[in-house]
């Protein structure tokens, strides 16, 4: 390991440990106040102010000082136009990612002095720090846009921070940016989950298939940001984030950094299994939450080496030199403690084994990555629950209607016919009245199982409401749809289930069929919205069901589709 001075190591651990506390805060005001307190109490300043960008201005949102008189009303209500901040950045002397502007410079004395509130009671004669001097630690969002500024002031030792202390301040500001982004994301997610729970009946309409794809893309973007930030913060050239596919142990590439397009495609095609990483995450390899495989200390089975696809690179020898066979692996867990993915890192820029500070940084980022992924997983589970009927476990009416919308759109493009079946159990009220509602529920479940068993591949079966079911049949004309409907009708007619108090429950089902043929009425499709076509198609199938009921039940009837 690379040698790190005890003081630097202690300071870095202090920054990381205090930054972690930021993640526990529930609102932005508390977060900003805690950031300012850490800047003063831990990083050596007597005062600190946070500005947040609001349109074309930067407004004071939090202030802190060991001397209450320093934080006067003028600072509390201070506002800086964005153009002034831009001027400060343009004239500032960069210290890493920080902006430093000496209070004696011409630009402050002649141009922007009116926008600066000097620290009162500051003895310039005893300090190298001028009352008008500015030190800004910028706060960025994940798109690299400036969202705020930490403004430390009045250093306790009266001098410009050293290079080491400036680096700690810069690192802390990066953590603060992440904490702000995650807090805002959690706030938005919590609000959306409350909507899900309060408006369950409308959830399918609120989150259409297109919205689902946008959420997946957003998660991929967030993971890509995490991969980039981890690489930059810990100085690694290559990072891969794999997430476990639902209900399997297969891993899917979701984000990477430093890989070529060909390498990404190869990893996406050659999916690995979560269990294949177990040899790389043995207890003796653990350093905190990170697993470091040192090829000199540990060995791996040949099949694991093949899975890793180690790139051909020149191997250098040395006790702390990173070798192409070395690897760094971080497991990801959800809120319930279940493993959900893997982060793999390779090729440290230094060419050496990771330092304690690098491992601390990686552990910090991975924990935030876990939180982001777990939040999305929780959200998607709620959504799936809202789209599924509790009794039959079939999709709900709203979900079915959305799928008809999308299928009609595709049918218009492809020219394929689609058919909709409406099914209604005959005299179902008699079953409930005679045998009870629990027996009626069991009969509904049995009917749902039969309908699903006869549905061809690609068919969407849903419980439309009460004792009604619907089927969406892709690439099937009216004749084919009638044939499928007859199979279902005949099977349900011959089915019986045992009643709880003896006897058998038997009934029949009536079915209505309507078919959408894109080759007909094509000129009218251009003037109608997809939702209008869906309403017309479902209306035709419902009309056909009514016809089957009126004709004596236990039969299949059709109705023509008229847009």
Secondary structure, DSSP 8 states (H G I E B T S, - for coil): -----HHHHHHHHHHHHHHHHHTT--SHHHHHHHHHHHHHHTTSEEEEEEEEEETTEEEEEEEEESSGGGS-HHHHT-EEEHHHHHHHHHHSEEETTEEEE-TTSHIIIIIIGGG----TT--GGG-SS-TT-EEEEEEE-TTS-EEEEEEEEEETTSS---HHHHHHHHHHHHHHHHHHHHHHHHHHHHHHHHHHHH-GGGHHHHS-HHHHHHHHHHHHHHHHHHHHHHHHHHTEEEEEEEEE-TTS-BEEEEEEES--HHHHHHHHHS--BGGGGGGG--GGGEETTEEEE-TTT----HHHHHHHT--------STTB--TT-EEEEEEE-TTS-EEEEEEEEEETTSB---HHHHHHHHHHHHHHHHHHHHHHHHHHHHHHHTB-TTT--B-HHHHHHHHHHHHHHHHHH---EEEEEEEETTHHHHHHHH-HHHHHHHHHHHHHHHHHH--TT-EEEEEETTEEEEEEET--HHHHHHHHHHHHHHHHH--EE-TTSSEE---EEEEEEEE-TTSSHHHHTTS-HHHHHHHHHHHHHHHHHHHHHTTSSSEEE-----
